[in-house]
Amino acid sequence: MRWKAVLILFIILLALIPAYLLNQWLQKKIRPRESIGRLFLYLFSGMLTVFVFVLVLVFLIRVIFPGA
């Protein structure tokens, strides 16, 4: 049981790497410091990214560990 919790934590921490890289890429592409419209676009894309990553992580964990 304890190894499942450690593996789930490892999967979550591993998923932070592409999320961080995607955030850096979004900052370079959108350049939110230039205008308020770009800032709102960046905030919206950030929220959408978080939603998608959480959805994918929960689905992945439910597939790997059906009883978790």
Residue, then its C-alpha position, 0 to 999 in steps of 0.5 A: m500500500r505504501w509503495k502505491a502512494v510513493l509511486i503516485l507521488f513520483i508520477i505527479l512530480l514527474a508530470l511537473i517537468p513538462a508543465y513547467l516547460l510548457n509554462q516557460w514556452l507560453q511565457k515566451k510566446i504570449r509575452p504577458r508583460e506587454s499588454i493587459g490583453r496578453l496577460f489575460l490570454y496568458l492567465f486563461s491559457g495557464m488555467l486551461t493548462v492546469f485543468v488539462f494536466v489535472l484531468v490527464l494525471v487523474f485519468l492516468i492514476r485511475v488507469i494504473f491504480p483502479g482502487a486508488 
